[in-house]
Amino acid sequence: MTDVWVGMLLVTGVAGLMVTLGLLAHRLRRGSAGPAIGAAMAAYDEAMHSTAYDTFVETQAQAGRAIPLLAPGKR
């Protein structure tokens, strides 16, 4: 019987930890720390994963050169 309680406690503890980390990640991405974390990850990618950094730079460049489309029927 104690094995069941220990197992349930372990599963509940891991689930609680995952929820807490998920909420923390959500808050960091939505708050003012989001751009700072993005810049830190870009610096890490530049040093450790050069192809990932190249992809990040290309994504930023594509976002900056979005072409506005005309409304249908207007020329």
C-alpha positions as CSV (number, residue, x, y, z in Angstrom):
1,M,0.0,0.0,0.0
2,T,2.8,2.4,0.7
3,D,4.3,1.7,-2.7
4,V,1.1,3.0,-4.3
5,W,1.3,6.2,-2.2
6,V,5.0,6.7,-3.0
7,G,4.2,6.2,-6.7
8,M,1.3,8.6,-6.6
9,L,3.4,11.2,-4.8
10,L,6.2,10.9,-7.3
11,V,3.9,11.2,-10.3
12,T,2.1,14.2,-8.7
13,G,5.5,15.9,-7.8
14,V,6.8,15.5,-11.4
15,A,3.5,16.8,-12.9
16,G,3.6,19.8,-10.5
17,L,7.2,20.5,-11.5
18,M,6.4,20.3,-15.2
19,V,3.4,22.7,-14.8
20,T,5.5,25.1,-12.8
21,L,8.3,25.1,-15.4
22,G,5.8,25.5,-18.2
23,L,4.2,28.6,-16.4
24,L,7.6,30.0,-15.8
25,A,8.6,29.6,-19.5
26,H,5.3,31.2,-20.6
27,R,5.9,34.2,-18.3
28,L,9.4,34.7,-19.5
29,R,8.4,34.5,-23.2
30,R,5.5,37.0,-22.7
31,G,7.2,39.4,-20.3
32,S,10.0,41.8,-20.8
33,A,12.6,39.1,-20.5
34,G,11.5,37.5,-23.8
35,P,13.8,39.6,-26.1
36,A,16.7,39.2,-23.7
37,I,16.3,35.4,-23.6
38,G,16.0,35.4,-27.4
39,A,19.2,37.4,-27.7
40,A,21.0,35.1,-25.3
41,M,19.9,32.0,-27.2
42,A,21.0,33.6,-30.4
43,A,24.5,34.3,-29.0
44,Y,24.6,30.7,-27.8
45,D,23.5,29.4,-31.1
46,E,26.1,31.5,-32.9
47,A,28.9,30.0,-30.8
48,M,27.7,26.4,-30.6
49,H,25.3,25.8,-33.5
50,S,26.3,28.0,-36.4
51,T,23.6,26.7,-38.7
52,A,21.0,27.4,-36.1
53,Y,22.3,31.0,-35.8
54,D,22.2,31.4,-39.6
55,T,18.6,30.3,-39.5
56,F,17.8,32.8,-36.8
57,V,19.4,35.6,-38.7
58,E,17.5,34.6,-41.9
59,T,14.2,34.5,-40.0
60,Q,14.8,38.0,-38.6
61,A,15.6,39.3,-42.0
62,Q,12.5,37.7,-43.5
63,A,10.4,39.3,-40.8
64,G,11.9,42.7,-41.6
65,R,11.2,42.6,-45.3
66,A,7.5,41.7,-45.3
67,I,5.9,43.1,-48.4
68,P,2.5,44.8,-47.8
69,L,-0.2,43.4,-50.0
70,L,-2.8,45.5,-51.7
71,A,-6.5,44.9,-50.9
72,P,-8.3,42.8,-53.4
73,G,-9.8,44.9,-56.2
74,K,-7.3,47.8,-55.7
75,R,-4.5,48.5,-58.2
